[in-house]
Amino acid sequence: IKMAGDSRFPDVDTEGSEKDEETEIVVNVGGVRQVFYGDNLNQYPETRLAELINCLSGGYDSIFSLCDDYDPGKREFYFDRDPDAFKCIIDVYYFGEIHMKKGICPICFKNEMEFWKVDLKFLDDCCKTHLSEKKEELEEIARRVQLILDDLGVDASESCWKRCQKYIWKFLEKPESSYPARVIAVLSFLFILISSVVMCVGTIPDLQVIDAEGNRMEHPTLDSIETACIGWFTMEYVLRLISSPNKLHFALSFMNIVDVLAILPFYVSLTLTHLGAKLMELSNVQQAVQALRIMRIARIFKLARHSSGLQTLTYALKRSFKELGLLLMYLAVGIFVFSALGYTMEQSHPETLFKSIPQSFWWAIITMTTVGYGDIYPKTTLGKLNAAISFLCGVIAIALPIHPIINNFVRYYNKQRVLETAAKHELELMELNSAEGKAASSKSELEDLAREGKEGPFYSSRLKVSHSDTFIHLLSEEKHYRTRLQSCK
């Protein structure tokens, strides 16, 4: 590539007398003039720049099908495209691969590559990863906006029962949809807290009562509160199941499985209490009931349904399996090594607390994690030195993978906030364009469009389209309308 000066450029004719290898073409992309040679461009004949060489023999119709403008006096092809992206794309003719510069929108860069007819396979792997992440973000924005649009829309062809199902589902699953829905979400949150507090308070001996057999049991008042909470949870789950659009997916969802585990022990223990005594010994029934009542701790996980922070933490841990695996591996290796060394070094002491290597695992765990209960401790000098090295190594082993886990949490939390804001801005833009379209349209214009045979989705479904630099595929099936957020600039 060189800056264009006095260049010899063949006139547009039908003979094509000069060889492609000796042809120079001058292109002007966004005000930047550059010269290319045919031998370089012909390496990739399917690209737009390579087609410019052959278009000279096809006349001006062929030329203007490939470029925005052509100056026969200066012999330049003009393109109204991004010059920064173009400088990256032409690397394929000289290096066989393309690297996307920092600061360029991945989606816009992909569109530029499609315009210049350069295959995405030439894009470097690191840039492909960035592009795929951005596409996932745009799809997530589109999904959120589409969900909101579906909630706003009312299909007159649906039956009354279908509309009622949608209303109940939105009422219970989407607190942001209305004020009563937010009230229900707060009540559900309070019932979860009350149920958890009652479960804990019921274990205090001073608040328990003695039954006829002399066994301690929960106070009847606390038992009544527990029954009321279970009744709320049951009613909430049944209504959500009935109104769910996909009942199989609903039943297999993790949070819904947690809901079942929080409700089921109450009914199973109630059944065993009233019917189980006739089938088995009373002591076995009481043990089974006690085991089931312990399962009530699962209801605390219901808080994740109403807490975005807990959901973010769960996602961050899910994305950090590799780092968590490294952490467990470091600790496992250290625990095995230092417990074996501790057992060996402490055997010379007559009052040793290290009876075996498996027993020493407990000492190594609490030492490397800097807990240090003191129930097992070394008594020899070498054993104490081994203990000092073990907790220093434990601090290092724990600290190494923590930073990536924290980064995953912060990145996902910030990403969710950005996506939430982006979806709100997208809806605001759609409403603005819808209002402008209603003000500008008139009955005569609609009749003209009807006579011309144009059925624009902008007029039939105003809330589903908007205009800007790129478009969300999920929001428009009939026509590609660009949206402001998708430009990523």
N, C-alpha and C positions, 0 to 999 in steps of 0.2 A: 504494500500500500504506500502511495506517495501522494503528496499534494499535487493537484492538477495544475499544470502550467500550459505551455504551448504544446498541445498534443495533436497527433495526427489521428483523425477520426473519419471513418468511411462515411460517405453520404448514403442516405436512405435510397436504395434502389432495389431492383428485383434480380440483380445479377449475383450479388454476394461474392465478389471477386476475391476478396482477401480471405486468407485462411483464418479459421477460428483461433488457432494458436497465436497468431500475430495480432489479433484484434484487441484494441484497447477500448474499454467503455468507461465513460465518466458518469458518475452518479452523484446526485445532490440530495442528501437525506437531512431534512430539517436545517438546511443552511450549511452543512458540512460537505464539501466536495472531495471526492476520492476517485482514484483511477484503479481499475482492475484489468487483468490480462486474461485472455481466453484460456490459456493453458491451465491456469489455476481454477477458473470457474468450471471448466469442463470435467473436473474430477467428480462433480456432483451435478449432473446434467438436469436433474429434476427440480433444482432450486430456481427461484425467480431470477436471480442474477445471471445464471447460466442461460436462461431462456431469452434474456436481453440480447445475447449475441446473435441468436438466430432470428430474432424479431425484426432485425434491420432489413432483411430481404422480404419481409411481408408487408411493408408499407406502414402508413401511419395508423391504420386500424389495429394492426398487430401490436404496434408500440404502445398505444394508449390502453390496450387491454392489460398491460403489465405495469404501467407506471401512471402517476397522476398527471404529469405534463412532460413535454419534450421540447427543447429549444434547438432547432436545426442549425442556428447560427453559432451558438456555443457548443452544440453537439453534446448536450447534457440531458440525462434522465432525472426527473424530479420526483421525489417521494416525500409525502407529508407524514413521516413516521418519526419515532423516537430515535435520535442520533446516538444516544448513550447505549441503548439496547442494540442498535445496529453494529456499533464497534465491537460488542461482545460476540454477536452472531457471525461476523465475517471471519472469526478465528477458525471456524471449521474448515475454511479453504486452505489454511496454512498449517494448522496444528492437528486437525482431525477431531477436535473436541471443543466444547464451549463451556466457559465458566461465566456465571452470572455475577456481575459486580454488586458490591454491597450497596444497599439503598434503592435498588430497582425492585419494583413490585413483581413477585414471581408470576402472578396471574397475567399481568400485562406483558411480561417477558415471554410467557408461553404464547400469548396472542401474536407477539411480534415474530416469533419463530414460525408460527403457522402462516403468517403473511408472507414471509420470505421463503416458505416451503422447505424449511429445514427440519428434518425429523428430530423428535425429542430424544432419540437414542444417542445423539451426539452430546447431549447435556451431561455434565459430570454428575457422578452419583451424589455428591454432597449437595449440589444444587437441586437434584431431583427430590431429595429428602425435604428440603426447604419448600419446594413446590407442593409436595404431597401434604405437608403440614398446613400450608395456607389453604389448599383445597378443602381439607377437613374442616378448617375454621369456617369457610364460606358455606359449606354444606350444613354445618351446625347452625349458622345464622339463618339459613334458608329454612331449616327444620323448625326453628323456634318461631320464626315469622309465620310459617305456614300453619303451625298449631294455633297461633293466636287468630289467624284469619279464619281457620275452621271453626273456632269457638264463636267468632263474631257472626259468621254466616249462618243463615237459617234456610234449610231446604224445605220448600213448601210441599214437595212430593213425598216427604217422609211421613210415616205414620205417627200418631200421637204418642204411642209407646216409645218409638225411637227417639223422638224429641225429648220425652221425659227421661229416658236413659242418659242422653247427652247432658241434660240439665243436672241430674243427680251426680254424674261423673265429674262434671266441672265443679259442682258445689263441694264435693268431698276431696277431689284431687288437686284443685287449682285455687288456693286461697286468694291469689291476686285477682281473681276474676270478679269478685264482688265483696261488699262489706259483710253480708251474712256468711260467706264462705270463710272470710278471715276470722269471724267469731267462732265458727265451728273448729277451725284449725287451732285456735287458742284453747278452746275447751278440751280438745283431744290432747293437747300438750299438757294441760293441767291434770287431766285424768291419769296420764302416764306418770307424772310426778307424784300425785297422791297415792297411786297404787304402789309405787316404789317405796315411798315413805312408810306406808302401812305395812309392807312386807318387812321392812327393817325394824319398825317400832314393835311389831308383833312378837319379835324374839326377845324382848326385854322381860326378864322373869317377873318383875314387879307388876307388869301390866297383863300377865297371863292369869288364867283361872284354872281351878282344879276340877276335873270332871268326876263322874261317879266312881270310876275305877282308880282315882288318885293320880291320873296323868295330867300333866300341864297341857293346856291348849290356849289358842288365841282368844282374846277378849271378844265377846259377841258383837260389840260395837265395831271393832276393827274388822270382824268377819263380815258384817253388813256392808261396810264401806268397800271391802274387797269385792263383794258380790255386785254392788252397784257399778264399780269400775269394769268388771268383767262383762256385765250387761251392756255397757257403752261400747266396749271393744268389739263385742259380738255383733251388735247392731251395725256398727261402722263397717266391719269386715263384710257382712252379708250384703249391705247396700252397695258397697264398692264392687263386690263380686257380681251382683245382678246387673249393675250398670256398666260393667267393663266391656269395651268393644271387642277384646280378645281374651276370652276367659282362660284359655290354656296358658297363654303368656302371663296372665295375671296370677294364676295359681303357682307357676314355677318361678315367679320373681322372688329374689332373695328377701326383700323387705316384707313381702306377703307371707313367705314361709316363717319369718320371724313373728309376724302377727299370729299365725296359727300356733306356733310354739308357746306364745304368751297366753293364749286362750285355752288351748286343749287341756293342760294339766288341771285346771279348775274342774272341768266337766268329768275328766277321768277319775280324779280323786273323789268327786261327789258320787259317781257311780259305784266306785269301790267301797265307799263308806256305807252306802245304803244296801247294796246288793252283794258286795264281795264277802261280807261276814258270813253269809249263808254257804259260800262255796269254799272258803279257806279259813284258816285260823285267824283270830282277831289280831294277833301280833304281826302276822305277815301283811295283813291289810294296812295296819298302821305304818309299817316300814315302807310299803309301796306308796302310800299317801304322802309320807314325809319326803320321799325321793322326788315325787312329782311336784310337790310344793317348792322344792329347790329350783325347779325349772322355771319358776316365775321370774327369775333374774333376766330371762330373755326379753322381757317387756321393756327393759331399759334401752335396748337397741331400737325400739320404736321411735326414740327421740331423733334418730338419724333421718326419719321421714320429714321432720320439721326443722332440721338444722342443716344449713348449707355447709357449715364448718365441718361437721362430722362426715358429710358426703365427700367433701374435698379431702379430708384425711384418709378416708377409705380409698379414694381413687389414687392418692399419692402413694399409699402403701402398695396398692395393686401395681402401679407403674414402677415400684422400687423393689420388685422381687429379686432382681439381680444383686442390688446392693445389700438387701437383707440376707441373701444367700452368702455373700462374701463375709458379712458380719458373723453369721453363724459358723461359717467355716473357720474364720480366724479364731473365734472363741473355742470351737471344738478342738482344734489343734493345740491351742494353748492349754486348755483344760487337761487334755490327755498327757501332754509333756510335763506340765508342772505338778500334776497329781502323782505321776509316776516318780518324778524326782523327789517330791516331798515324802512319799512313802519310803523310798530307799534311804533318804538322809535321816529320817526319824526312827529307823529301826534300831539304832544304837542306843537310844534313850530308853531306860526301863519303864517310864511312865508315858510312853508314846500314845497319842490319840489317833494315830494313823494305823488302823487295824488292817486295811486292805486298800488296793488301788481303787476299786469301785467306790469304797467309802470316802476316799480322798477326792473323788470327783466333786462332792458337795463343797469341800473346802476350797477347791480350785475355782468353782463357780462363784461363790460369794467373795472370793479374793479378787478375781479378775474383774468382776463387776463393781468392785470397791464398796460392797455392802458390809462385809466383815462382821458377822454376828458374834464371833469369838467363841462359839461352842467347840470348834476344832481349831487349834493353833499349834504352830511348831514350837519346840522347846530347845532344839539344838541350834548352834550358830549357823551351820550350813543350811538348816531348814528355814531359819529366819531370813537368810540371804536369798534363798529360793523364793520365799514369800514376797520379799521386796521387789525382786525382778518380775514376779508374776503379776503383781498389781500394776506395775509400770507398763508392762506389755499389754495388760488388759485395757488400760486407759487409751493407749495408742490404737489397739485393735478396734475399740468401739468408736473412737473419734474419726477414723479414716472414712468409713462409709456413711457417716451421718450427714456430711455436707451435701452429697448428691440427693439424699432423701429429702432434706430441707429444701433444696432447689426445686425438686419435683413438686413439693407441696406449694411453694410460693408461685411457681410458674403456672400450675393448674388453677390456683386461686385467682391470680391476676387475669388469666385467660377467661375464666368464667365471668368475671366482672366486665371485661371488655366485650365479650359476646352478648351479655345481657344488655349493656349499653348500646351495642350495635343494633340489636334487634329492635330496641325502643326507637332509635333514630330512624331505622328503616321504616317502621310503621308511621312515624311522624312525617317522613318524606312522602309516603304513599297517600296519607291523608291530605297533605298539602297539594300534591299533584291532582288528587281527586277533586279537591275544592276548586282548583284552577280550571280543571277540565269542565266542571259543571257550570262555572261562570262563563266560560268561553263558548260552550256549546249552545246551540239553539235548535229549534224545531226545523228550520229550513236547512241547517247544515246536516242534520241527521237524515233528512229526506234526500239531500244531494248524495250523501254517502250510500244510502240505500239504492238510489238509482245507479250509482257507479259500481254497485256490487261489493262494496267494502264492508266487512263486518269486523270492525276493530274491537278486540277484547278490552281496549282502554275505555270504550263506552259501555260495554256490557258488564264488565267487572272492574270497576274503577279502583277498588281497594287492593287489587292483586297485581298492579303494575306500577312502575315508576321509572324515571329516566336518569341515567348518569353514564359512567365510564365502562362498566361491564354489567353482566346480568346474572341473576340467580336462576338456574335452569328449573329448579323445583317450583318457582313461583309463577312460571308462565310456560304453558305447553304449546300454545298456538303460535306465539310470536315472542322473540327474544327482546325483552325490554330491559334496558340497563338500569342498574341501581347504584346509588352513590356509595354505599358501603363497600361494594364489591371491588371498587377501584383500588383499595388498599394503599392509597397514596398518602 
